[in-house]
Amino acid sequence: MKKRILNYINLPYEQKLILKTVVGMLFSAALAVGKLIIGLFGDYALCGTAAYSLAMLAAKLECVIGTHTQTKSFAHRNRMVAEFLMISSVCYTVFMSRLLFTERVPTEYPLEYVVILAFISFVEFGFALSGLIRTKDKGHFYRNIKIVNFGLAMIAILTTQITLLDFTQTPSADGFNGCAGIGIGIFLAICAVYVYFAPRISVVGREYNEFRLCFVAQNKLIRTSDTGQSVELMLCKSYVYGSYVYRARLEGATLRGNIERQPSLWKRMPVAVKILCIVLSEILMFVWLAGRLIYFFRTIDLPGRLERILQKQGFERVEAGASATEF
């Protein structure tokens, strides 16, 4: 047993993620099938819960299979992940919008159950958010798994909210819960759209870029006589989240290099400041998320931005970065 634990600890992050995902999927699949069977015999609300849960599981299954086999192209599996996410979005939106038109009888819960559910939901949300950040550069399938997990964590948060409002017997809670559920459904749809377009707008899989100087008269970037010189181009500057730069070396008339992200403010912080930020996390979290959203839009299609910058300097792309659709 000890040896197995040590073997697990020594596994690479990607293998740990897949292993935990498979174990979680088995449990979730059994739960979703159970809800579906019970729902078919009378409680149709459970059928709705099972529908979006199974769609989420199908999206994760496509990711897991995609990390181990190449029986189908990356583009096909990535499209399937996006489609299953969109299906789950539609199912969850319809499921929650029913609260706007029907009156639900509040369920009475003991205080202990409410506290435990809230604790588990917020811990799950925290892990999902941190996992989403950790896998941003690990590859599209690994990131897609974390996107699905993040969506499930948001659903868990809303389930906790419904339970809390039932516990406190808050009037007119159904309308508020229904609107919040529709909002999460729309968020899942946005995630589906992002998953579909991510291989064409993100840096992942497109880090390496190579350009050849074709129009010398336009060049003001390099000295063509100084072969071997290093070139660094700022593509997106951010002190907080980490700047993206293109670092390349001139070989003859060809620039060869990679788009790299510099360490974020969090990674540069001393431990004492990190502890302070954790203490103030409730205040800083939403500010950080808002800034991160802006940063996301600023970093869309950096390889394309790099190509446009170098075209103005007389360069033409020689070899596109390794396309994610080839993985």
Secondary structure, DSSP 8 states (H G I E B T S, - for coil): -HHHHHHHHTS-HHHHHHHHHHHHHHHHHHHHHHHHHHHHTT-HHHHHHHHHHHHHHHHHHHHHHHHH--SS-HHHHHHHHHHHHHHHHHHHHHHHHGGGTS--------HHHHHHHHHHHHHHHHHHHHHHHHTTTS-HHHHHHHHHHHHHHHHHHHHHHHHHHHHHT-TTHHHHHHHHHHHHHHHHHHHHHHHHHHHHHSSTT--EEEEEE--GGG--S--TT-TT-EEEEEEE--TTT--EEEEEEEETTEEEEEEEE---HHHHS-HHHHHHHHHTHHHHHHHHHHHHHHHHHHTTTHHHHHHHHHHHTTEEEEE----GGG-
